[in-house]
């Protein structure tokens, strides 16, 4: 007789699924994709393109998170910080959802234009590849940044059918931004990663040097946002919002210095969500004013 599959206890399956993929963190990369789309469309993308870009963002991120959870399943079980993740959803269900969301992303990308359809498999490979990098390189944080930087580039191509300088400048900023906050986030797992033989710059250089590097990366991110405003020909409204971005980044690093779990998580979510929101709001107001 086959063993009965036990349904995880707790909230309903949709809630558990959203917790597994950290759906709330979608707000980090999404505003940068929308900002690139607004600039590419001169503030007036069609509703069709807007909805397709939103769908692609959600599907790609969901597939990436499911791939990450599946590839790290055994590590997460052994890490005290993530030990409860594998109770949220059964592994075969997560695998099936990975296939569904990946196919959905490919179909939705192809519906936008031939270029997005052609590049969609490459985008999936990039976002999946990040989850494997901690096994062989200390630069894993930058691969995560590259995965999120694909969002503004993809949104730009969705609107224009080509890749231009503005999304490349913005993408460079996203890489620095994500690598910086991932360095901060990775300080929580430095002891576990060392025991398991997993690689990161925090493992390589230690917490103090990693936090200093994160500061420099976020400074470069700030410069890239300013540079994006220049190459995208944004106006004073956009630049007037940049001090708010700087203040949010400063708050994040001041909170990270305390090295307590609650402080890191609060700074990680609040600061980065605020940076994303300020960016897209500044672009939108500048283009619509």
Steps between C-alpha positions, in 0.01 A plus 500: 500500500640838408565749777240774534626846419456728797365848427702768679317652793436870539354761265329413172707384206499838322632677809769236545597528133532879521714463812720243329582729209510816716245661270515833687859543376368530143473872571879531489565435130157578358524882535827504303334309217206740506732800510687377193170433326371850573814660361501278191133583433544869585259458789220335300537123460193320373293307753584180311876548534465610862304187595733271306807650670336461842410139421853423379652653813280298735542175305879533462553586865270221617681247281836626625397472865358151450822391329696651788292318761532168316874530440560603864246260653751301707698809601184676615405200712831521685508880541321612820387823330330317212422160655122547478493573126469140387183465710322771303454299181573144394799465271312340205245783513779759491652321201172498312445869569853571375417339166167685474642844580799450269276406207269789585794741490617372161152529351438846644839625378431373150170690501680835530729501197744268316804630690354435846389157388849421373672623817255348751687166535823693560329703771379181670850351489641814663249506785538124561880505482529729805374224731796279406779757529553475877643155436797622295552879518521773762336741253153350551361841606578648160325214320191577706537863393527392136180296535307802625669733250340299220166653600555859376676373188211267425240772553689733267520233228130426548420860409762574235611163362864592560750563781633855548735679739250611770398149613865394501590787734198424717586129495852576623347692788266212581795257506686719751186558706406133523856381563528757778183404683567128445836544671318645800242222494768230469659601832218304668625170353876543509560228764265254330651567157850434632393170656329389179781611269279756325672801349434874523696819550387504863658158550812616313556841661301492822209711618675834557667519158185377329294777656755757381486353149120522511530872575718555194267297281203709610697816431560371146132417474414859591736630232342262247152635581628851441660380176175338395323831543757661273493244216120467522464880489299518821439835665526677833216307661696178461821647639312660791402149615857370507579635851214283630668196345829597664334538841336157471833338416669676794224374731550146371871505576458657843252225587731229365780607733305368799512149349178387665262285296196723551696811404642343186162372382332834573770695319503251213129521431410856594801675349509310174125519451523875560786539250301314233183698566676838494675412174188399308296787645769750399513361145121496469449855625788627287358339184137597569562855625 
